[in-house]
Amino acid sequence: MKISIASDHAGFEQKEHLRAFLEGLGHEVCDHGPATDDRVDYPDYAVPVAKDVAEGRADRGVLVCGTGIGMALAADKIAGVRAANIITPQFAALCREHNDANVITLSGRFVEPEVNEEILRTFLTTDFGGGRHAGRVEKIMALD
Ligand code: RB5
């Protein structure tokens, strides 16, 4: 899978860890930075990842900040993106099955790296359920 990833300073360490994790799984990862943990503004990093997904350059997006909340708020402003802030593997499965999320936003400060690994693995291997969920997702996308 082609995966676009970025973080802010609060998510930098886990972004580095998760990029290596994804590459180890055999994914093609495009890292939009940052390259250090110097303080940055998370919307500046959310947008390139969201646009990669919206414009078809990436299959999925991964964003890491302190909570994941700011990244989700910013990424969801880009038409075509369904970003979900996820802190448990169960919610990772549900954001795929029910919501067809194409961008996941993670917490670098409140969730352990091993849990984020499991969240990512679940996010990347769970299919959209379709059926009754499809019309609901279409209604979300009609709001773009
Ligand atoms: C940075 O201090 C923090 O606000 C940011 O990483 C994120 O948690 C925002 O939602």
Boltz pocket constraint, residues with backbone or C-beta under 6 A from the ligand:
constraints:
  - pocket:
      binder: B
      contacts: [[A, 8], [A, 10], [A, 11], [A, 42], [A, 65], [A, 66], [A, 67], [A, 68], [A, 69], [A, 70], [A, 71]]
      max_distance: 6.0
